[in-house]
């Protein structure tokens, strides 16, 4: 745990969690097996499991970042978002192009396979 972190007493900082300097962890946030770099905000009831989060990020309320996901510096993850790692086999089968997924609610998502 880095210098000047603010961790709510109800938050659960689990095994093998690394928090950089000035990280804010709000109520009922859960972390385990993850790295959270400096000046990052983890909102209420957010979950970070086995992921890496860069510097100066915001993870809003009820967001979940899954094992293997990597969030770059200065990213903002909206409330109730779910961030999962890319699907390597699927990405290679579409020749690294851009594809669009549509949720059952009709909301479009765009992802780029690298």
DAVENVEN-V553947 format. One record per helix or strand of 3 or more residues. SS is the DSSP state (H for helix, E for strand). FROM is the first residue (numbers start at 1). LEN is the number of residues. Records with the same first field share a line. If there is no record, write none. Layout:
SS = FROM-LEN / FROM-LEN
This chain:
E = 30-3 / 47-3 / 98-5 / 108-5
H = 88-6
